[in-house]
Amino acid sequence: MTEPPSFVSSSDLAAGFDDFYKDARDRLLLQTFALTGDLTAARSAVREAFVVAWHHWRKTSRLDDPEMSVRPAAWRRALRRSSTRPWHRKKDLDPASRAVLEALAALPLAQRKALLLTQLAAVSMDEMAHEVGLPLESAERELQLGAAQLAMQLEIPTSAIPLSLSSLSTVTRTVTWPRVTIIRRAGSARRRAHTIIGATAAVTALVAGGAVATDATGVRPSLDRAPLPSATAPASSGPAVNALPATSLLELDGVRAVLGGRGWTQGATSDNSAGNGRVLPCQPDRYADPKGTAAWERSFRAGAKTPRTVVQFAEASLTDRHAARTYRRTLAWFTGCPTPDDDASAVPRIQLVSTADVRGVGDQASLLVLRSRADRTVYVVGVARTGLFTTTTSLASRIPAGKADRKAAARLLGTAVGRLCQLTDGGACATGAPKVTERSAYPAGKVPWMLSEVDLPPLNRDQGPWVGTPVAALKEDRIDSGAIGCETAHLFGTFRDQRIQANQFRTFVLSAADLPPEVGLTQTVGSLPAGGARTFVKRFRERMAQCPDLDASAGTEVDELAATTTTSTALSAWHLSTALPGDRTVEYDVAVLRRGTSLAVVVYVAAPRARIDDEDFVALARRSLDRLGRMAAHAG
């Protein structure tokens, strides 16, 4: 943590405390409630711990993690106040939560603390041992014994313990908190009272010349101590309880080593249970595995003028089958960029620029480049699976999409997998330098051989999200969909006496923008026998070349942007400008594509405030050609 300046203003102190209070209070309540089973005592104890924290905030705020100071205070107060088995009196407690609390209450206090610290507080093993008050080896033994006992009581594998403990949040979520200003006023009053009491106590101490020593809980120390666990106690029969500890995530030194540059700082680490849970681009759900056993999110940031951010998201699944499904579902977030189910208005404005496989990283790994159409931020996203763990790394920066450093992003993903694969339930690690290999885009949308919203590029000015109409069969009354100023071939009816099959079309519009109604992008597809498909493209190209002469009265100008032909494919793209009466000009981007027997025509009608860069339109044509490979061959 960066050392704060020697002088901090009162307003800055208050703002820092307010953020800390809002961020940490629910976590601390969950931990304290799990420790005691007494929700009333837990809430009071956490509240008072925050009052004390504000009392000492000028010092506490300088700690690397202020929560490490507040939690022990809350736990001490809650343990003194909690009554025996208080959940027996709580009528509205659900059976699952009651069972978890019963199982926790059956554990010795040291084992209970060790479990909660590692599963709900995300502390390191050394920090856990310190808070429990035992040497590291003894603390680890207590953790394993407690995990085995809890798993046996709940009849679950030890890898499922984090999820069982986190389920208690359904109880603590109902708690309401006092405003932070009330907490600060109570802390300030406590500070004033302690100033007076402290002065009085000093005089008394001088007169009395002695004092009774007590420990932090107010109890006199003695030479007695709790007995050590029996050396014959059974060892844990399941996997290590902390299936996915926060200590297995990327660390600051690792990010610096891979990405270079100065000024990298580590942000928060959380289980992603707060807020809307969308910490990654295109992430529609809080978790890819809602039945997983653990999840963590951690962020890093560097730079002020040209900032870069890194986010790692990791999840643990119960079985290999669940982990493989979690990997596929995570990958689908970025290849399809769906709208979140809980917020239909949050339509993603992200373009999928490229997709690649990554060899030599974990059991499975992919790398994707995404671009925001809103602010042109580029994300290089890596997704990998190793054993029961699925992790995602996202590197975001404001650079041209073509300059995205995929090799560095692949090394970062490899570093993340290298830490996770060492865990008990880990799988393959990263071997040597990862190899990034370009691949076809994954299917997206209900008709995978046609373009989807995620394929569309940004415009010269942000005009809101693209919205696509459902794919429909092309009928005679719609053959002018996507028509341009030049006479070209249509993918409807017949061509050279050969029936065009499977002709469909789809239109994308910018429904939220104030643009002329003709602005939009239309894709039409169809199929012909191989020879007929080649002739169709040839005829289309000829008509485009002849367009300036055939349409001389309109003053149409045609610029060829790209032209490639292979044995099985063809691609041509053009930019057209047609003069209209009243000094108006209509601009079009046009592409014709062939893959085997399948054909596509893409037409974009532009406006001055809604143009697609030539390079981006050619890339869109290539994506259309890529997707066209999923279309069924002509049934000739």
VEXMI-684550 format. One line per 3 residues: number of its first residue (from 0); their letters; for each residue z, y, x of C-alpha. Coordinates in pm, 1 decimal, always signed. Each point is the difference from the previous one (the first is absolute). Example, Ala and Ser with C-alpha at 12.3 -4.5 7.8 and 13.67 -1.06 7.14 Angstrom:
<rs>
0> as> +780.0:-450.0:+1230.0 | -66.0:+344.0:+137.0
</rs>
This chain:
<rs>
0> mte> +0.0:+0.0:+0.0 | -85.4:+345.7:+133.1 | +308.5:+191.5:+109.9
3> pps> +57.3:+289.1:-245.7 | +37.3:+354.1:+131.6 | +347.8:+112.1:+96.5
6> fvs> +7.6:+246.2:-290.3 | -96.4:-109.7:-349.2 | +14.9:+240.8:-290.8
9> ssd> +213.2:-76.5:-305.5 | -309.4:-19.9:-219.3 | -160.8:-255.1:+234.9
12> laa> +319.0:-205.9:+2.0 | +14.0:+4.7:-378.7 | -367.1:-94.4:-32.3
15> gfd> +42.7:-290.9:+241.5 | +306.4:-126.1:-184.1 | -168.6:+32.6:-338.6
18> dfy> -291.7:-215.3:+119.0 | +235.9:-255.9:+151.1 | +209.1:-19.5:-317.9
21> kda> -303.2:-57.4:-222.4 | -151.4:-255.0:+238.3 | +307.2:-209.7:+83.6
24> rdr> +226.2:+0.8:-306.9 | -174.3:-281.4:-192.3 | -18.7:-224.8:+307.5
27> lll> +365.8:+53.4:+81.0 | +100.8:-64.3:-361.0 | -192.6:-329.4:-5.7
30> qtf> +162.2:-111.8:+326.1 | +349.9:+103.2:-109.1 | -35.0:-158.7:-343.3
33> alt> -117.5:-326.0:+159.4 | +300.5:+11.4:+233.0 | +260.5:+49.4:-274.4
36> gdl> -159.0:-89.6:-333.5 | +172.6:+306.9:-144.7 | -258.1:+258.6:-108.1
39> taa> +254.6:+266.3:-88.8 | +183.6:-29.3:+330.8 | -330.9:-12.8:+190.3
42> rsa> -130.2:+318.8:-160.6 | +326.1:+188.5:+64.1 | +15.0:-123.5:+358.2
45> vre> -358.9:+98.5:+77.8 | +51.5:+340.3:-161.7 | +312.2:+68.9:+207.0
48> afv> -171.0:-121.8:+316.2 | -268.9:+263.0:-55.2 | +269.1:+265.6:-55.2
51> vaw> +149.8:-93.2:+336.6 | -347.4:-3.9:+155.6 | -59.7:+361.2:-107.8
54> hhw> +343.5:+89.4:+138.5 | -117.3:-122.1:+343.8 | -374.8:+56.0:-51.2
57> rkt> -50.8:+223.9:+302.4 | +98.9:-298.3:+216.2 | -120.1:-282.9:-225.0
60> srl> -349.3:+147.9:-30.9 | -44.4:-36.1:+377.1 | +34.7:-378.2:-17.3
63> ddp> -314.3:-211.9:+33.9 | +79.9:-150.0:-341.2 | +265.1:+186.1:-206.5
66> ems> +5.6:-294.8:-239.9 | +175.2:-204.0:+271.6 | +294.7:+238.8:-34.7
69> vrp> +7.5:+33.9:-378.6 | -30.2:-369.6:-85.5 | +321.6:-117.7:+175.0
72> aaw> +191.7:+279.9:-170.1 | -135.0:-100.6:-341.2 | +74.2:-366.6:+61.1
75> rra> +359.9:+64.0:+108.8 | +71.2:+206.6:-311.2 | -168.9:-247.9:-232.8
78> lrr> +187.9:-300.3:+143.4 | +333.9:+177.5:-49.2 | -80.3:+90.1:-361.2
81> sst> -190.5:-297.2:-133.8 | +184.8:-233.8:-233.7 | -22.3:-376.1:-2.2
84> rpw> -324.7:-139.0:-147.4 | -75.2:+321.6:-194.7 | -336.6:-130.2:-122.1
87> hrk> +184.4:-243.2:-229.0 | +86.6:+304.2:-214.3 | -351.8:+146.5:+5.1
90> kdl> -157.2:-135.3:-318.7 | -354.4:+126.5:+60.3 | -44.3:-164.9:+340.7
93> dpa> -295.3:-238.7:-2.0 | +60.1:-364.9:+101.2 | -208.4:+23.5:+318.2
96> sra> +193.6:+301.1:+132.2 | +329.2:-163.4:-96.7 | -95.8:-312.3:+194.3
99> vle> -88.3:+202.8:+311.5 | +330.1:+190.4:-14.6 | +197.3:-324.7:-48.6
102> ala> -169.0:-153.4:+301.8 | +62.9:+309.2:+214.7 | +366.9:+15.5:-104.9
105> alp> +47.4:-358.9:+117.1 | -90.2:+98.5:+357.3 | +252.6:+122.3:+257.3
108> laq> -22.0:+376.0:+43.3 | -155.3:-19.1:+347.5 | -278.2:-230.3:-122.6
111> rka> -60.6:+218.0:-304.6 | -27.1:+314.3:+214.0 | -232.4:-169.1:+249.0
114> lll> -233.9:-110.6:-277.6 | -11.7:+336.7:-172.8 | -47.6:+193.9:+324.2
117> tql> -297.8:-208.9:+107.9 | -157.0:-44.5:-343.1 | +60.5:+333.6:-174.4
120> aav> +74.5:+247.3:+278.2 | -273.2:-87.5:+252.5 | +230.1:+26.0:+302.1
123> smd> -57.2:-177.2:+329.2 | +206.7:-304.7:+94.0 | +197.4:+205.8:+252.5
126> ema> +74.2:+265.2:-264.2 | +100.2:-269.4:-247.2 | +243.1:-152.0:+248.4
129> hev> +148.2:+344.0:+69.6 | +56.5:+75.3:-368.8 | +146.4:-343.3:-69.8
132> glp> +226.8:+40.9:+303.7 | -91.1:-322.8:+180.6 | -178.8:-92.2:+322.1
135> les> -372.3:-51.2:-53.4 | +15.2:-380.7:+31.6 | +284.5:-26.5:-251.4
138> aer> -169.3:+243.1:-238.8 | -323.2:-200.4:+9.3 | +196.4:-317.2:-74.5
141> elq> +167.0:+169.6:-297.9 | -342.0:+110.1:-124.7 | -143.8:-351.1:+13.1
144> lga> +305.9:-156.1:-163.6 | -0.7:+260.2:-275.3 | -372.3:-45.3:-58.4
147> aql> +30.2:-376.8:-28.4 | +292.9:+30.2:-242.2 | -169.9:+261.7:-218.7
150> amq> -325.4:-193.5:-12.5 | +189.0:-314.9:-101.8 | +191.2:+184.4:-273.6
153> lei> -316.9:+156.5:-144.2 | -214.5:-311.9:+60.4 | -268.9:+199.0:+178.5
156> pts> -153.7:-16.9:+350.0 | +158.3:+238.8:+247.5 | -332.3:+184.2:+24.6
159> aip> +47.2:+106.8:-365.5 | +340.0:+164.1:+61.2 | -139.7:+354.7:+53.5
162> lsl> -173.8:-9.5:-337.6 | +314.8:-128.5:-175.7 | +214.5:+274.5:+150.1
165> ssl> -256.6:+268.7:-77.8 | -5.0:-114.1:-364.0 | +344.0:+160.6:-42.0
168> stv> -181.5:+333.7:-4.2 | -70.1:-65.7:-369.7 | +371.2:+68.2:-51.3
171> trt> +43.6:+293.8:+237.7 | -317.0:+169.3:-124.7 | +184.5:+105.8:-315.8
174> vtw> +248.1:+217.1:+192.4 | -28.7:+377.9:-26.3 | +96.9:+218.9:+293.3
177> prv> +168.3:+340.2:+21.6 | -219.2:+285.6:+116.4 | -6.3:+48.4:+374.0
180> tii> +148.9:+349.5:-40.0 | +311.5:-160.6:-151.0 | +27.3:-232.8:+299.2
183> rra> -34.3:+290.5:+242.6 | +259.3:+211.5:-183.5 | +247.0:-291.5:+11.7
186> gsa> -69.6:-47.3:+369.9 | +53.0:+369.5:+71.8 | +328.3:-1.7:-193.3
189> rrr> +109.3:-305.0:+197.8 | -82.7:+181.2:+323.4 | +215.2:+299.5:-97.9
192> aht> +288.2:-223.3:-105.9 | -14.6:-195.4:+324.0 | +9.7:+321.9:+200.3
195> iig> +331.9:+94.7:-162.7 | +143.2:-351.5:+15.8 | -106.1:-34.4:+360.3
198> ata> +189.4:+311.6:+103.6 | +311.2:-114.6:-183.0 | -24.3:-349.1:+145.7
201> avt> -20.7:+137.8:+352.9 | +328.0:+182.7:-41.7 | +163.2:-306.0:-154.3
204> alv> -120.9:-219.7:+285.2 | +153.6:+233.5:+257.2 | +332.1:-5.3:-181.6
207> agg> +8.0:-368.8:-77.4 | -127.8:-106.7:+340.8 | -146.1:-323.1:-128.9
210> ava> -235.5:-154.2:-256.0 | -86.0:-329.3:-161.0 | -340.7:-132.9:+103.4
213> tda> -232.0:-135.5:-264.9 | -348.0:-137.5:+6.0 | -301.0:+150.4:-181.4
216> tgv> +107.4:-155.5:-331.4 | +348.2:+143.2:+18.1 | +163.9:-336.1:+84.1
219> rps> +242.7:-43.1:+288.0 | -147.9:-206.0:+283.0 | +144.6:-340.2:+78.5
222> ldr> -62.8:-282.8:+243.7 | -110.9:-229.6:-282.0 | -371.5:-52.3:-59.2
225> apl> -218.1:-202.0:-228.6 | -53.2:-356.8:+125.9 | -329.5:-74.3:+173.1
228> psa> -248.4:-222.5:-184.4 | +44.0:-368.1:+60.5 | -209.1:-135.9:+284.8
231> tap> -87.3:-295.9:-222.2 | -143.5:+215.0:-280.6 | -345.8:-121.5:-104.0
234> ass> -299.6:+186.7:+134.9 | -258.5:+151.8:-228.4 | -244.2:-258.6:-129.8
237> gpa> -272.3:+251.7:-90.0 | -199.9:+255.6:+193.6 | +163.1:+308.2:+150.7
240> vna> +135.7:+209.0:-285.9 | -145.8:+327.7:+115.5 | -351.9:-125.2:-68.2
243> lpa> -152.7:+342.3:+58.2 | +244.4:+229.5:+184.0 | -92.4:+365.2:+41.8
246> tsl> +34.8:-53.4:+374.1 | -324.2:-200.4:-8.9 | -206.4:+305.1:-98.3
249> lel> -197.7:+217.1:+239.2 | +212.0:+213.7:+229.7 | -68.2:+348.7:+129.7
252> dgv> -75.8:-115.5:+355.5 | -253.9:-249.2:-129.1 | -185.2:+263.9:-202.7
255> rav> -4.0:+235.8:+299.0 | -127.4:-272.8:+232.2 | -291.2:-93.1:-227.7
258> lgg> -106.9:+336.8:-137.2 | +96.7:+232.5:+284.6 | +45.3:+371.1:-48.1
261> rgw> +317.0:+203.3:-0.8 | +250.7:+83.1:-265.2 | +21.4:-330.1:-187.2
264> tqg> +318.4:-16.5:-208.6 | +133.4:-276.5:-222.0 | +59.8:+75.9:-365.7
267> ats> +198.5:-184.7:-261.4 | +27.9:-375.7:-48.3 | +46.4:-120.9:-356.6
270> dns> -49.8:-300.9:-225.6 | -248.4:+204.0:-206.7 | +217.0:-19.2:-310.2
273> agn> +14.2:+378.7:-52.6 | -263.3:+232.8:-146.0 | -330.1:-140.6:-125.8
276> grv> -28.3:-240.2:+294.7 | -350.3:+110.9:+95.6 | +33.8:+52.1:+376.2
279> lpc> -352.7:-110.1:+93.1 | -343.3:+126.9:-108.2 | -130.0:-191.1:-304.9
282> qpd> +336.3:-177.8:-50.0 | +31.6:-50.0:-377.9 | +324.0:-201.4:-4.5
285> rya> +333.2:+21.5:+176.2 | -38.4:-349.5:+148.1 | -290.7:-238.4:+44.4
288> dpk> +245.7:-287.5:-45.7 | +237.7:+92.0:-284.4 | +179.3:-332.0:+54.3
291> gta> +32.9:+48.3:+375.9 | +328.7:-29.4:+183.1 | -5.0:+332.0:+189.6
294> awe> -208.2:+309.7:+65.0 | +18.2:+292.5:+243.0 | -187.4:+324.6:+54.6
297> rsf> +20.0:+217.6:+310.5 | -189.8:+315.0:+98.7 | -84.0:+189.5:+318.8
300> rag> -154.8:+342.2:+54.6 | -152.1:+197.7:+287.0 | -160.8:+340.0:+41.9
303> akt> +25.2:+326.2:-188.2 | -347.7:+156.4:+7.2 | -181.4:-335.2:-25.7
306> prt> +265.4:-236.6:-137.7 | -22.6:-376.5:+15.0 | +217.8:-229.7:-207.2
309> vvq> +68.2:-371.5:+16.4 | +149.0:-203.8:-283.6 | +98.4:-364.7:+28.5
312> fae> +67.7:-203.1:-311.8 | +121.2:-358.5:+27.0 | +89.4:-267.4:-255.7
315> asl> +152.0:-348.1:+22.1 | -108.1:-273.0:-243.2 | +170.8:-322.9:-102.0
318> tdr> -278.1:-242.9:+95.5 | -323.8:-11.2:+196.4 | -194.1:-7.1:-326.5
321> haa> +176.8:+315.3:-119.2 | -60.2:+167.3:+337.6 | -373.3:-77.5:-9.5
324> rty> -18.7:+146.2:-350.6 | +195.1:+307.1:+113.2 | -250.1:+54.1:+280.3
327> rrt> -294.0:-21.9:-241.3 | +165.0:+231.4:-248.4 | +85.0:+255.6:+267.9
330> law> -357.4:-10.8:+125.6 | -125.5:+55.5:-355.6 | +199.8:+325.0:-16.7
333> ftg> -227.0:+151.8:+262.9 | -329.9:-170.4:-79.9 | +12.6:+93.8:-369.3
336> cpt> +238.8:+296.9:-10.6 | +114.1:-62.0:-360.3 | +169.0:+253.7:-224.9
339> pdd> +378.9:-64.8:-26.0 | +97.8:-168.9:-326.8 | +297.0:+232.7:-43.1
342> das> -201.5:+321.8:+39.3 | -352.6:+1.4:-138.4 | -41.7:+361.5:+111.8
345> avp> +47.3:-92.4:+367.5 | -363.4:-98.6:+55.9 | -41.0:-66.4:+374.7
348> riq> -240.1:+235.5:+176.9 | -60.0:-227.4:+295.8 | -324.0:-129.7:+150.4
351> lvs> -24.8:-336.6:+174.1 | -195.1:+85.3:+315.3 | -6.1:-333.7:+183.1
354> tad> +150.1:-349.4:+1.7 | +59.5:-227.7:+299.2 | +166.3:-327.7:+91.0
357> vrg> +251.5:+0.8:+285.7 | +6.1:-309.4:+217.9 | +300.6:-94.1:+208.2
360> vgd> +265.1:+160.3:-223.1 | +228.8:-222.0:-207.6 | -124.1:-260.9:-246.0
363> qas> -230.8:+247.3:-178.0 | -84.9:+363.7:+71.3 | -239.0:+268.7:-124.6
366> llv> -65.7:+363.4:+83.4 | -131.2:+262.1:-240.9 | -96.1:+364.9:+38.6
369> lrs> +69.7:+216.7:-305.1 | -71.5:+367.7:-61.0 | +161.8:+234.7:-249.3
372> rad> -253.3:+186.0:-211.4 | +267.0:+263.4:-72.2 | +84.1:+115.9:+354.6
375> rtv> -216.6:-229.7:+220.9 | +300.2:-164.1:+164.7 | -116.5:-322.0:+165.9
378> yvv> +220.5:-310.3:-13.7 | -47.6:-301.1:+226.8 | +186.2:-274.9:-182.3
381> gva> +82.6:-338.9:+146.9 | +121.9:-294.4:-209.9 | +128.2:-319.4:+160.1
384> rtg> +196.2:-313.7:-84.1 | +216.9:-205.5:+232.3 | +181.5:-289.8:-163.2
387> lft> +195.0:+128.3:-300.8 | -42.6:+366.2:+98.7 | -273.0:+243.0:-102.4
390> ttt> -15.5:+338.8:+168.4 | -217.1:+308.6:-39.8 | -39.7:+281.6:+251.7
393> sla> -166.3:+327.3:-93.7 | -106.9:+263.1:+254.3 | -91.2:+330.4:-169.5
396> sri> -162.9:+304.4:+159.8 | -242.8:+279.8:-81.3 | -302.9:-110.4:+200.7
399> pag> -360.2:-94.1:-87.6 | -14.7:-353.1:-136.9 | -242.9:-97.4:+276.1
402> kad> +260.2:+82.6:+263.9 | +273.6:-221.2:-142.7 | +153.9:-198.5:+287.0
405> rka> -16.8:-350.4:-141.6 | +83.3:-166.5:+332.6 | +327.1:+192.8:+30.3
408> aar> +82.6:-75.5:-364.3 | -66.4:-370.8:+64.1 | +234.8:+7.7:+301.2
411> llg> +264.9:+167.0:-216.5 | -38.7:-276.0:-258.3 | +27.0:-256.1:+278.5
414> tav> +321.2:+163.1:+121.7 | +145.6:-16.3:-351.6 | -93.5:-368.0:-35.2
417> grl> +138.2:-71.5:+347.6 | +345.9:+105.2:-119.3 | -12.7:-185.6:-332.8
420> cql> -134.4:-326.9:+140.1 | +319.0:-42.0:+206.5 | +207.9:-42.6:-316.7
423> tdg> +97.4:-342.2:-130.9 | -263.7:+5.6:-273.8 | -269.1:+164.5:+212.1
426> gac> -338.2:-155.1:+73.9 | -271.6:+76.6:+253.3 | +53.6:+295.7:+232.9
429> atg> -252.0:+239.9:+155.1 | -193.0:-142.8:+294.7 | -152.6:+237.7:+250.0
432> apk> -216.5:+290.7:-112.4 | -83.7:-19.6:-372.8 | -370.6:-34.9:-78.2
435> vte> -129.1:+219.7:-283.7 | -310.5:-145.3:-168.7 | -190.0:+185.0:-271.9
438> rsa> -36.4:-190.6:-325.5 | -145.6:+44.5:-347.4 | +210.7:+192.3:-247.6
441> ypa> +227.0:-210.5:-219.3 | -99.3:-23.4:-367.8 | +110.4:+295.7:-212.4
444> gkv> -31.2:+57.6:-371.5 | -110.5:-233.1:-279.1 | -362.6:-8.6:+123.1
447> pwm> +37.7:-53.0:+377.6 | -369.3:+52.1:+82.8 | +14.1:+360.3:-118.6
450> lse> +173.2:+305.9:+141.4 | +358.9:+81.1:-94.8 | +198.9:+324.3:+3.6
453> vdl> +156.8:-97.2:+331.8 | -345.2:+5.7:+162.8 | -83.6:+360.7:-85.7
456> ppl> +28.8:+267.4:+271.9 | +161.7:+344.1:-17.0 | -205.8:+306.6:-96.2
459> nrd> -34.9:+328.9:+183.4 | +273.2:+128.8:-235.0 | +265.4:-211.5:-165.0
462> qgp> -91.0:-44.9:-367.1 | +265.7:-247.6:-105.0 | -31.0:-377.1:-45.5
465> wvg> -320.1:-190.7:-62.8 | -2.3:-188.4:-331.6 | -248.0:-282.8:-54.3
468> tpv> -142.4:-110.7:-332.1 | +3.8:-372.0:-79.1 | -295.9:-195.9:+136.4
471> aal> -263.5:-38.9:-273.0 | -336.8:-166.6:-42.9 | -287.3:+239.7:+58.2
474> ked> -197.4:+47.9:-321.2 | -319.2:+186.2:-68.7 | +176.0:+309.2:-131.5
477> rid> +198.2:+26.4:+324.1 | -270.4:-50.0:+261.0 | +18.2:+370.2:+82.9
480> sga> +359.0:-42.7:+118.8 | -6.9:+116.4:+357.5 | -355.6:+133.1:-30.6
483> igc> -116.9:+248.8:+263.3 | -273.3:+260.5:+21.7 | -247.4:-244.3:+156.8
486> eta> -174.7:-284.1:-181.5 | +136.2:-329.0:+135.7 | +31.9:-363.7:-106.4
489> hlf> +271.3:-97.6:-251.2 | +216.4:-310.9:-0.8 | -81.9:-78.3:-361.6
492> gtf> -247.2:-218.0:-183.5 | -265.4:-134.5:+235.5 | -137.5:+87.8:+339.9
495> rdq> -348.0:-122.5:+93.5 | +19.4:-241.5:-295.6 | +327.7:-147.3:+122.9
498> riq> +306.1:+18.3:-223.1 | +293.4:+198.6:+146.8 | +319.8:-198.8:-58.5
501> anq> +367.6:+94.7:-18.4 | -69.8:+372.6:-20.0 | +322.7:+196.2:-38.8
504> frt> +113.5:+354.5:+61.9 | +316.2:+198.0:+50.0 | +68.9:+372.5:+19.8
507> fvl> +281.7:+181.5:+182.4 | +103.0:+349.0:-106.8 | +256.7:+259.5:+100.6
510> saa> +157.2:+34.6:-342.7 | +273.4:+239.9:+106.5 | -238.3:+247.2:+168.8
513> dlp> -174.2:+304.0:-144.5 | -351.9:-105.3:+99.2 | -339.8:-16.2:-173.4
516> pev> -22.6:-311.2:-221.2 | -286.9:-150.4:+202.2 | +214.6:-27.2:+315.4
519> glt> +89.3:-360.4:+73.9 | -97.7:-319.5:+175.8 | -192.6:-286.5:-161.1
522> qtv> -64.8:-346.0:+139.4 | -255.4:-236.5:-151.8 | -43.3:-362.4:+105.6
525> gsl> -242.9:-280.8:-81.1 | -176.2:-292.8:+159.6 | -353.3:-116.2:+62.2
528> pag> -149.4:-294.7:+190.3 | +20.3:+61.0:+375.8 | -360.5:+114.9:+31.8
531> gar> +27.6:+224.4:-303.6 | +325.2:+152.9:+133.2 | -168.7:+87.4:+330.3
534> tfv> -293.3:+154.9:-182.7 | +234.1:+200.6:-224.9 | +163.8:+162.7:+303.9
537> krf> -338.9:+65.8:+158.7 | -127.3:+165.2:-318.3 | +317.4:+208.5:-31.8
540> rer> -35.9:+124.0:+357.1 | -364.4:+89.3:-53.6 | +76.7:+202.1:-311.3
543> maq> +278.0:+188.7:+180.8 | -236.1:+82.9:+287.9 | -260.7:+125.9:-247.2
546> cpd> +250.2:+197.6:-206.9 | -50.7:+346.0:+160.5 | -376.0:-22.1:-61.3
549> lda> +20.1:-157.4:-347.0 | +262.7:+251.5:-110.9 | -133.0:+302.6:+187.9
552> sag> +41.5:+231.1:-300.6 | +374.7:-60.6:+1.5 | +30.1:+55.4:+372.4
555> tev> +186.1:-322.8:+69.7 | +110.5:-54.8:+357.3 | +85.8:-348.3:+126.5
558> del> +202.3:-75.1:+314.9 | +28.0:-360.8:+110.9 | +358.4:-79.8:+104.4
561> aat> -29.4:-368.1:+95.0 | -250.4:-287.1:-2.9 | +68.6:-355.0:+117.8
564> ttt> -170.1:-331.5:-73.9 | +81.6:-357.0:+99.0 | -126.5:-336.6:-124.4
567> sta> +258.3:-10.9:-279.1 | +102.9:+364.1:-49.0 | -141.6:+350.0:-36.9
570> lsa> +164.2:+342.0:-30.6 | -149.5:+345.7:-43.8 | +179.2:+324.4:-87.1
573> whl> -130.3:+352.0:-68.0 | +122.8:+347.6:-87.6 | -212.5:+188.7:-253.8
576> sta> -6.0:+365.6:-106.5 | -200.4:+101.4:-306.1 | -54.8:+365.4:-93.4
579> lpg> +57.5:+95.5:-365.0 | -79.9:+318.0:-195.1 | +242.3:+287.0:+47.3
582> drt> +47.7:-55.5:+373.6 | +196.5:-316.4:-66.6 | -13.4:-312.5:+214.0
585> vey> +100.4:-355.8:-82.5 | +97.3:-226.1:+287.7 | -0.5:-378.9:-0.2
588> dva> +103.2:-277.7:+234.8 | -199.8:-318.7:-55.1 | +12.5:-348.0:+151.5
591> vlr> -188.8:-324.5:-64.4 | +143.5:-327.9:+129.1 | -97.6:-365.9:+18.6
594> rgt> +193.1:-308.3:+98.6 | -198.0:-316.3:-56.1 | -116.5:+11.1:-360.7
597> sla> +257.0:+261.2:-106.1 | -87.2:+370.2:-30.1 | +196.6:+320.4:-52.6
600> vvv> -86.7:+366.0:-49.1 | +272.1:+262.3:+54.8 | -49.6:+360.2:-113.9
603> yva> +245.4:+287.7:+35.8 | -71.9:+329.4:-178.7 | +182.9:+270.6:+195.8
606> apr> +124.3:+352.9:-63.2 | +78.9:+280.0:+249.4 | +371.2:-77.7:-23.9
609> ari> -45.7:-375.1:-10.6 | -222.3:-123.9:+282.3 | +21.3:-323.3:+196.7
612> dde> -59.8:+27.8:+375.1 | -318.6:-176.5:+112.3 | +196.4:-229.1:+231.7
615> dfv> +237.3:-94.4:-281.9 | -284.0:-74.4:-241.1 | -167.3:-230.8:+251.5
618> ala> +333.6:-177.6:+46.8 | +27.0:-34.3:-378.8 | -348.9:-153.0:-8.8
621> rrs> +107.1:-251.6:+264.5 | +310.5:-87.6:-204.6 | -224.5:-53.3:-304.6
624> ldr> -221.8:-230.1:+209.0 | +310.2:-186.3:+117.8 | +127.3:-54.1:-354.7
627> lgr> -345.6:-101.4:-121.5 | +42.6:-326.6:+191.8 | +235.5:-124.1:-274.8
630> maa> -270.3:+22.0:-266.5 | -154.4:-328.6:-117.2 | -349.7:-71.3:+126.8
633> hag> -299.0:+42.0:-229.8 | -39.3:-304.2:-220.5 | -370.2:-29.6:+55.5
</rs>
